[in-house]
Amino acid sequence: MKTINIFFLALCVGCALANAKFDGFGFDLTPRIVGGKDASEGQFPYQVSLRSMVTKKHFCGASILSSRFLLSAAHCSQEINGKPKYVFAVVGALNRVSGGDSYELDTITPHEKWDKKTVLNDISLLRTAKEIVFSDTIQPIALPTQDTPGEIEVLLSGWGYISYSPTGGQSTLPTLLQFTKPNTLSVDGCKQVFKEKKHPANINESILCTINEMDVGACHGDSGGPLVDASNPENKILVGVVSWGIPCGKGYPDAFTRVYSFLDWIGEQIAKQSPDLE
């Protein structure tokens, strides 16, 4: 079987090039937004930066669900990044290296059926140690009440690489939060694109794919971040969590964990973890 050069859109941004890790398909566990635009202050108030307590650097994205819960990717919550004492969340930031409010975490719960060999169930719930204080630049985002079809425009945001060299050349991280507006694909449509490009990929109903033009898409550091239906600007809806893609902006679909498929799991985990809240 030929090597499949697909990158998970996360892991430690600072370590992505030097310490790449691979799953059972040969997917490299790392991501970013290539070809995006600078966000403005308060444009993405639900956006979270997950950072290492050791390096203080951004390694993954997440989304604010409520004053105590965040949603990210399971592959962002592995090994040292799965231990709350080594991770903190920054909310309300536009700049990757300054600003925003920091919150420690007390619980990190990756999906119990997350499997990097199949790249499925890539979702994780994080609980902050204290309540998040909301403001104009810090707000939760709604969960979907219906499934997301193909051929709609969505919003992807993150601090992942804006240029990337797989051979060890110069790769660039943005200072400001980046965003792009891809279109969704149906499950069959996503499978068909990978088939036409002769790239095997594990796509099922729990995966939501998007497609961009060349040189635009997710990359290292975007993992765990939000894909949002903003067709109603007054009621933005979280429809996907950045999971994996072929690096970076190469005209292949980007794959997201379909939030609608995990509503029961999210609800069960929040209910389970809420009774002991302050």
C-alpha positions as CSV (number, residue, x, y, z in Angstrom):
1,M,0.0,0.0,0.0
2,K,1.5,3.4,-1.0
3,T,2.2,5.9,1.7
4,I,-0.7,8.4,2.2
5,N,0.7,11.8,2.9
6,I,-2.2,13.3,4.9
7,F,-1.6,15.6,7.8
8,F,-3.8,15.8,10.9
9,L,-4.4,19.5,11.4
10,A,-3.0,19.8,14.9
11,L,-0.4,18.6,17.4
12,C,2.2,20.8,18.7
13,V,2.8,23.6,16.2
14,G,6.3,24.2,17.5
15,C,7.1,20.5,17.1
16,A,5.3,19.8,13.9
17,L,8.2,19.8,11.6
18,A,10.8,18.3,13.8
19,N,8.7,15.6,15.6
20,A,6.0,14.6,13.2
21,K,4.0,11.5,14.3
22,F,2.0,9.2,12.0
23,D,-1.1,7.2,12.4
24,G,-1.9,3.8,10.9
25,F,-2.6,5.3,7.5
26,G,0.6,7.2,7.4
27,F,-1.3,10.5,8.2
28,D,1.0,13.1,9.7
29,L,-0.6,14.4,12.9
30,T,-0.3,18.2,12.3
31,P,-2.3,21.6,10.5
32,R,-3.0,25.6,9.4
33,I,-5.0,28.0,7.3
34,V,-3.2,28.7,4.0
35,G,-4.4,31.5,1.8
36,G,-6.7,33.0,4.5
37,K,-7.4,36.6,5.5
38,D,-6.7,38.5,8.7
39,A,-9.6,38.4,11.1
40,S,-10.8,41.6,12.9
41,E,-11.3,42.1,16.6
42,G,-14.3,40.2,17.9
43,Q,-15.1,38.6,14.5
44,F,-14.7,35.1,15.9
45,P,-15.6,35.4,19.6
46,Y,-16.0,31.7,20.0
47,Q,-12.4,30.9,18.9
48,V,-10.1,29.4,21.5
49,S,-6.3,28.9,21.4
50,L,-5.0,25.9,23.3
51,R,-1.5,26.4,24.6
52,S,1.2,24.4,26.4
53,M,1.9,25.3,30.0
54,V,5.5,24.3,29.3
55,T,6.2,26.4,26.2
56,K,3.3,28.9,26.4
57,K,2.8,28.3,22.7
58,H,-0.4,27.7,20.7
59,F,-0.8,24.1,19.5
60,C,-4.5,23.6,18.7
61,G,-7.8,25.4,18.4
62,A,-11.1,24.9,20.1
63,S,-14.5,26.5,20.4
64,I,-16.4,27.9,23.4
65,L,-19.6,26.0,24.0
66,S,-20.5,27.5,27.4
67,S,-18.9,29.3,30.3
68,R,-17.2,26.1,31.4
69,F,-16.9,23.8,28.3
70,L,-14.8,23.9,25.1
71,L,-14.9,21.6,22.1
72,S,-11.7,20.5,20.3
73,A,-10.3,17.4,18.5
74,A,-9.3,14.2,20.2
75,H,-5.9,14.2,18.5
76,C,-5.3,17.5,20.3
77,S,-5.9,15.8,23.6
78,Q,-3.3,13.0,23.5
79,E,-0.2,12.4,25.7
80,I,1.0,15.5,27.5
81,N,-1.7,17.6,25.8
82,G,-4.4,15.3,27.4
83,K,-3.3,16.3,30.9
84,P,-5.1,19.5,32.2
85,K,-2.1,20.7,34.2
86,Y,-0.1,21.0,31.0
87,V,-2.7,22.9,28.9
88,F,-4.5,26.2,29.2
89,A,-7.0,28.0,27.0
90,V,-6.9,31.6,25.7
91,V,-10.1,33.2,24.7
92,G,-10.9,36.6,23.2
93,A,-7.5,36.9,21.4
94,L,-6.9,38.1,17.9
95,N,-3.1,38.0,18.2
96,R,-1.5,34.5,18.5
97,V,1.2,35.8,21.0
98,S,-0.6,38.5,23.0
99,G,-4.0,39.5,24.4
100,G,-7.0,37.5,25.4
101,D,-7.9,35.9,28.7
102,S,-6.3,32.7,30.0
103,Y,-8.1,29.9,31.7
104,E,-6.7,26.8,33.3
105,L,-8.4,23.4,32.6
106,D,-9.5,20.8,35.1
107,T,-10.8,18.1,32.8
108,I,-10.0,16.9,29.2
109,T,-12.2,14.2,27.7
110,P,-11.3,12.8,24.3
111,H,-13.9,10.5,22.7
112,E,-13.5,7.0,24.1
113,K,-13.7,5.6,20.6
114,W,-11.1,8.0,19.0
115,D,-8.8,5.8,16.8
116,K,-6.0,7.4,14.9
117,K,-5.9,4.3,12.6
118,T,-9.3,5.0,11.3
119,V,-9.2,8.8,12.0
120,L,-12.7,8.6,13.3
121,N,-14.4,10.1,16.5
122,D,-11.8,12.9,16.5
123,I,-13.5,15.0,19.2
124,S,-12.7,16.1,22.7
125,L,-14.5,18.1,25.4
126,L,-12.5,20.3,27.7
127,R,-13.7,21.9,31.0
128,T,-12.2,25.1,32.4
129,A,-11.3,25.4,36.0
130,K,-13.3,28.6,36.4
131,E,-16.2,30.2,34.5
132,I,-15.3,32.1,31.4
133,V,-16.3,35.7,31.6
134,F,-18.2,36.7,28.4
135,S,-17.8,40.0,26.6
136,D,-18.1,41.5,23.1
137,T,-15.0,39.4,22.1
138,I,-15.7,36.3,24.1
139,Q,-18.9,34.4,23.3
140,P,-20.1,30.8,23.1
141,I,-21.3,29.3,19.8
142,A,-24.5,27.3,19.2
143,L,-24.5,23.6,18.4
144,P,-26.4,22.4,15.3
145,T,-30.0,21.2,15.4
146,Q,-29.8,19.7,11.9
147,D,-27.2,18.1,9.7
148,T,-25.1,20.1,7.3
149,P,-25.6,19.5,3.6
150,G,-23.1,19.8,0.8
151,E,-22.5,23.0,-1.3
152,I,-22.9,25.6,1.5
153,E,-20.4,28.3,2.4
154,V,-18.9,27.9,5.8
155,L,-16.2,29.8,7.9
156,L,-12.9,28.2,9.0
157,S,-10.7,30.1,11.5
158,G,-7.4,29.4,13.1
159,W,-3.7,30.3,13.9
160,G,-2.2,27.5,11.8
161,Y,0.6,27.9,9.4
162,I,0.1,30.3,6.5
163,S,3.0,28.8,4.6
164,Y,4.4,25.3,5.0
165,S,7.4,23.4,3.8
166,P,7.2,19.6,4.2
167,T,10.9,19.3,3.4
168,G,12.1,21.4,6.4
169,G,12.2,24.8,4.6
170,Q,10.7,28.0,5.9
171,S,7.2,27.6,7.4
172,T,5.3,30.7,8.6
173,L,2.9,31.1,11.5
174,P,0.5,34.1,11.4
175,T,0.4,36.8,14.1
176,L,-3.3,37.5,13.6
177,L,-6.1,34.9,13.5
178,Q,-6.8,33.8,10.0
179,F,-10.0,32.8,8.3
180,T,-11.3,31.4,5.0
181,K,-14.7,30.5,3.5
182,P,-14.7,27.0,2.0
183,N,-17.7,25.1,0.7
184,T,-19.0,21.9,2.1
185,L,-19.1,18.6,0.2
186,S,-21.6,15.8,0.6
187,V,-20.2,12.6,1.9
188,D,-20.5,11.0,-1.5
189,G,-19.0,14.1,-3.1
190,C,-16.0,14.0,-0.7
191,K,-15.4,10.3,-1.4
192,Q,-15.6,11.0,-5.2
193,V,-12.9,13.7,-5.0
194,F,-10.5,11.5,-3.2
195,K,-11.2,8.6,-5.6
196,E,-10.6,10.8,-8.6
197,K,-7.3,12.0,-7.1
198,K,-6.4,8.3,-6.3
199,H,-5.9,9.1,-2.6
200,P,-7.5,6.6,-0.2
201,A,-9.3,8.3,2.7
202,N,-11.7,7.0,5.4
203,I,-14.8,9.1,4.9
204,N,-18.2,8.3,6.5
205,E,-21.3,10.1,7.8
206,S,-19.4,11.4,10.8
207,I,-17.0,13.3,8.6
208,L,-17.8,16.7,7.1
209,C,-15.6,17.7,4.2
210,T,-14.9,21.1,2.7
211,I,-13.2,22.1,-0.6
212,N,-11.1,25.1,-1.4
213,E,-9.4,26.4,-4.5
214,M,-5.6,25.6,-4.7
215,D,-3.4,27.2,-2.1
216,V,-6.2,27.7,0.4
217,G,-7.0,25.4,3.3
218,A,-6.3,24.2,6.8
219,C,-2.8,23.2,8.0
220,H,-0.7,22.7,11.2
221,G,-2.1,24.5,14.2
222,D,-5.7,24.7,13.0
223,S,-6.6,21.3,14.4
224,G,-9.5,21.3,16.9
225,G,-10.7,24.7,15.7
226,P,-14.2,25.6,14.5
227,L,-15.9,25.2,11.2
228,V,-19.0,27.4,11.3
229,D,-22.3,27.9,9.4
230,A,-22.6,31.6,9.3
231,S,-25.5,31.8,6.8
232,N,-27.4,33.5,9.6
233,P,-24.9,36.1,11.1
234,E,-27.1,36.5,14.2
235,N,-27.0,32.7,14.9
236,K,-23.7,31.2,13.9
237,I,-23.6,27.4,14.3
238,L,-20.6,25.1,15.0
239,V,-20.8,22.4,12.4
240,G,-17.3,20.9,12.3
241,V,-14.0,20.4,14.3
242,V,-10.8,20.6,12.3
243,S,-9.5,17.0,12.0
244,W,-7.2,16.2,9.1
245,G,-6.2,17.1,5.5
246,I,-3.5,16.7,2.9
247,P,-1.0,19.4,3.5
248,C,-1.6,22.1,2.8
249,G,-4.1,23.8,0.4
250,K,-3.3,21.3,-2.3
251,G,-6.8,21.1,-3.8
252,Y,-7.9,18.1,-1.7
253,P,-10.9,18.2,0.7
254,D,-10.2,19.1,4.3
255,A,-11.9,16.8,6.8
256,F,-13.7,17.8,9.9
257,T,-15.5,15.9,12.7
258,R,-19.2,16.5,12.0
259,V,-20.5,18.0,15.2
260,Y,-24.1,17.0,14.5
261,S,-23.0,13.3,14.6
262,F,-21.8,13.8,18.2
263,L,-24.5,15.8,19.8
264,D,-25.5,12.9,22.1
265,W,-22.0,12.4,23.2
266,I,-21.4,16.1,23.9
267,G,-24.7,16.3,25.8
268,E,-23.9,13.2,27.9
269,Q,-20.4,14.4,28.8
270,I,-21.6,17.9,29.8
271,A,-24.4,16.4,31.9
272,K,-21.9,14.0,33.5
273,Q,-19.4,16.7,34.3
274,S,-21.7,19.5,35.4
275,P,-23.0,18.4,38.9
276,D,-19.7,19.2,40.6
277,L,-19.3,22.6,39.1
278,E,-18.9,25.6,41.4
